[in-house]
Amino acid sequence: MATETDTKVTKQKSIDKAAEELIAKAERDSVTIAFSRVQTQKGCAFGKAGTCCRMCVMGPCRINPKDPESARGICGATADTIVARNLARMVAAGTAAHSDHGREVAHQLKLTAKGELKPFCVADKAKLVKVAAEFGITPEGKTTEQLAEALADAASAEFGKQDGKLTFLARAPEKRQKLWAKLGIEPRGVDREVVELMHRTAIGVDQDYESLMVSSLRCGMADGWGGSMIGTELTDIMLGTPSPVRTKVNLGVLKEDQVNVIVHGHEPALSAMVVQAAKDDEMIKLSESVGAKGINIAGMCCTGNEVLMRNKVPIAGNFLHQELAIVTGAVEAMVVDVQCVMSSLPEVAGCYHTKIITTSRKAKIRGAEHIDFEEGDAYEVAKKILRLAIENYKNRDAEAVEIPDEKMDLVAGFSHETINYMLGGQFRASYRPLNDAIMAPNRIRGVAGVVGCNNARYTQDAGHIAMVKELIANDVLVVQTGCGAVASAKAGLLTPEAIEMAGPGLREVCEAVGIPPVLHAGSCVDNSRILVALCEMVREGGLGEDISDLPVAGAAPEWMSEKAMAIGFYVVASGVFTVFGPPHPVGGGPGVSELIFKGFEEMTGGMFANEEDPVAAAHLMIDHINKKRKALGI
Amino acid sequence: MSKIIATAAIKGAYKIYKQAEEDLTQALESAGADTEIHFPDTAYHLPLILAMTGLKVDKVGQLQDVIGIAKDLLPPVPSETVWLPYLGHALDAGIATLLAEETIEALKPVLGKPLVNDGIWLGPTDDVILRKQGIKLVDGSMPGFAACVGAMPTNEEAVKLANQLREKNILVFMAGSTDGRSMAEQLAEEGVQMGWDTYLVPYGKDITAAVHALGFAARSAMTFGGITPGDIDAAREILLYNKNRVFAFVLALGEVDDEKYATAAGAINFGFPVIADTDIPQILPTGVCTYEHVVSQIPHEEMVQKAIEVRGVKIQITEIDLPVCYGAAFEGERIRKEDVAVEFGSKYSTCFELAIMKDFDEVTDGKIEIIGPTFDEVEEGGAMPLGIVVEVAGKKMQKDFEPILERQIHHLVNYAKGVMHIGQRDIAWIRVSKAAKEKGFTLEHLGRVFHDKLLSDYPAIVDKVQVKIYTEQAKVDELIEMARKSYAERDERVAGMTDESVDVFYTCTLCQSFAPDHLCIITPQRLGLCGAYNWLDGRASYEINPTGHNQPVEKGDVVDAEKGIWEGVNKVVYEKSHQHLENFSAYSMMEHPMTSCGCFECIVALLPLANGVMIVNREFGEMTPCGMKFSTLAGTVGGGQQVPGFIGIGKQYIASKKFISADGGFKRIVWMPKELKEMIRGRLEALAAEAGEEGFIDKIADESVGLTEEEVVAHLEKVGHPALTMDPMF
């Protein structure tokens, strides 16, 4: 399988034909992309093992990962201390990323409620009432806008809270809440946990790797049960809660005769407006005036997932597809917001006619055009962007255009609310059929969350697809988000017809409900949806009293971002066994390794594992699921 | 493929909705919005509509809101490829169908169509009948109702089906037709009397009349469940009340068209599954219903049985048809040698009993087979071999429950007047008296007792029982090995546990009928003296029946760890022995030993000269070194008395680390019959090896060494048995 055996990447670059085709085109066009840059970046052996310390400038100090006892940092830090600090900083950074996204959503909801972000309005009033109630806000005597503003304020306050604990923790089973209290890992406020962890990792503060790792669990929790969950829930309120949609995926969704605009990044508000504005007669006419047959919006990465789930917008690809989309020569504009946007985009775009448009004040790139989106009339901003794209259509070089044929059907939109509805209709909505199917001897063995990124050091999508196929063949229902979901979508695993690849038990349930064996639950902040679903499974009954009792497991077979590490920490803190493909950068810290791969289980009921071979990793998950089944007596 | 069902149900919903819409338009035009509509004698307006929407419809015009709700519920038809989830949609379509059907039924009089089509049809049920019949459904005295939709191939089969259902006290609702024929018409043609008194209720020939069965169900929830209709949460409660309390199901007879599918989807919302005789797709995964949602292609003769299974209907068996009296009153009765007509087991023949779990398909409920000759062929007072195999299937049955069910055989046999049962497993001993034989008691009756009583006593776990009784020596010999394997597996499960690793023990007071003051304290390392109940069995038994013979005992504070005395245990022993015993030690036979009922597999007796103990098993009929045969010893030990120096035990306890551990443990064993030695050799050898006593088991004397204490002592000296050098036992 596609594991990293040496630093020079000689293996297959992607299992996606569209990618292969465009990687070849990039080579022909002499364009440098991630797939080629990875050949020249060796990867630092100390960094990989976590034993390079840059917390002060006495160093950087490095410790031979093969002999961690051989040396200390200048300050005396042991290999384990260095490894733990580096890992903790990844968690802090990942938590900061998801949470700042969540904060932005709360801010946008507030602006929306005040009428300062036009033309947004509250899209899901029922959910607004429900979530507000969790914050103790009642709808009595309030207009929808007032209720939304009160919720936005309460949600924003979660970030700056100094004491107490995050509101959404109350969603967890009672037993889990008690365990968190006992372990002292209930986050107080989102920002406080990030700041405290950064403080702890500064030179000369927290030197005990175990203390650092426990703090990292708490910080990760501030992501999953804080920033990310706020991001998901408030986005649903503002833009609508996803329900099942049918659309297409891969670079074949680009249209030769239309103005192609790609929306890329993670925060979907502006992109949702771009989608709406593309249907505006004025814009369509304008596009026709330049000789195009309309405007085609396609998504990329998690902004793509967000507009896919809510607006049925086709998605052009995942992380490693972003440059390739430009290489097609058919993209007039790529509109980016935050996270996972490659620095190289303006450079790649320079070889074609594509305009790269940054929209967030937090995320600018030299060489890109910046159109600010903060407040005011979002629709006007969207139209401005579209005008730029339409004007750019004339610059398209027909000779340089090569759009691959690859496109695949998919079904997405599996929010917690959808799952609840689809299993019983409006009148009998519940998780009972899912729990029943898991409790039955030969139906669903368990549930796996396969999430995370693409990683250029590994064959694109290969880890996701091999793992997912192995899981569903073994009757494990798979839930995906982010780039993992897009990988499966491209491989056809998100079509209901993919039940052909599922084991007989899973297949029977999928047929009864009409679902694919792999459920797309959204973007990477939407991993919080998986937490909610796990809590609901416990609440429904029959599968134990805690998340750690459930026959479930998690995986990130091609992870690369710090966000994935933060996710891993909150998932483990929530009691779920989680396998990472690319190894954790902890190889040089035997104590840290022992703790996160073993000790965490005694504490939280969840733990990490590393396994680069996706099929072997799937079997680690299956073994864990079997273990949990046995403990439940099912 | 459930997609076919979902597609058909959704299409059917559209058709019925369309008819309702047309009927309403016509009614509004011809009669006007203010025309009153009602079902006869009900305070529940249009009950299904009331239950699902909270709307109290009394006038034609109000039906517009209902139709509006139904329309909003209508989902898209699943696409050919890349379909979206359809289960939730199909269920919504089902509710839309029911709303539309009740609209259609309610508008019939307004549109000049009789609500009751002709002579045989009864139409909707009034509140008086609802109260009279509905209460039986929810209190369990009527096991459920069957909504029969369509017609049987022949009148004769229709009558047969109706009778099968009525035999089980299941109420029969009939609606709809297949090829223009309906089941109710078939019954009428055969002169079957129909009506609420005969449990046969013909609602109407149109499929829309089926809604009256669901209106009846919905009203049951509102009347007896006290659920006030209103919003969707109330509707959900009404539906769940039916899922959990009203054991109804749909029998789809003949071809199932879209409209029937749509109606069935409505019924599934209530947790009522569909059992079809035709080859329609199945929906087996559970959740909306308690068990399967749609099962198909069920032969007519099996439909009722299948429906009972799929809906989890519990049939109460009230009376067992036996030629002899039956009841707890006869449990303690002994049958003396001179009164025996025939006996099985003990030293007279081979006898075993086994309860095993089987798959649903492997068990035909109520089937009793006697394999081999009957006991008429045995001369009076004689013996014959016997193997009892009780095969059980149940949705909630677990392998762990087998020993509990098996142990019931003891009192189930004893309840029959003139039949006696002692022992268990492969040392069961059954006597049938001359009087019982004269009254016509046969082995078949024994099987009947197991079937009826296990079903009625363990409804939570037992759904089907069949019994095989073997009387051929060869077959019994063959099966006894299988049974022993099963016993060994059960014993093995508890092998790794220790008394210290648990906080609770279990009581066993099953034998208080014989020995009113006796109770066993079952610990992981000391199983019940009958050998049939270990700690896990005690736990499982408590799980099945929390008020039964096996109750958890909190150990409480330790009084003496070595002797096995705990405060909590003493308290319970005092209470359950009816204040007869104040102290109890689990690990000593010399000080406050555990009492015995009489079911023990073995007896341990002190041999003072040898400074050790002998153990004799029930099967060994000869004299023993303590000067008493097993039967005499049993009389001394049994009856619930503490007799220091003597205890009754289960075989497995011999190889336990806690075997009289306070008195020196296994090293005290100086004599036991060869047969018993061989039975426990493996485990005892392992225990001895662990204690550094390799070869110990061969130092134990047996009947070949001698049957007197003196001979035993001489042998011990010869082989250097460790007991001789141990501290005195008392």
Interface residues (C-beta under 8 A of the other chain):
Chain A: P244 V245 R246 D409 L410 V411 T418 Y421 M422 L423 G424 G425 Q426 F427 R428 A429 S430 R432 P433 L434 N435 D436 A437 A440 R443 T495 P496 E497 E508 V509 E511 A512 V513 G514 I515 G633
Chain B: M1 S2 K3 A6 M52 L73 P78 S79 T81 V82 W83 L84 P85 Y86 L87 G88 H89 A90 L91 D92 G94 I95 I232 A235 R236 L239 L240 N269 I283 L284 P285 T286 G287 V288 H293 Q398
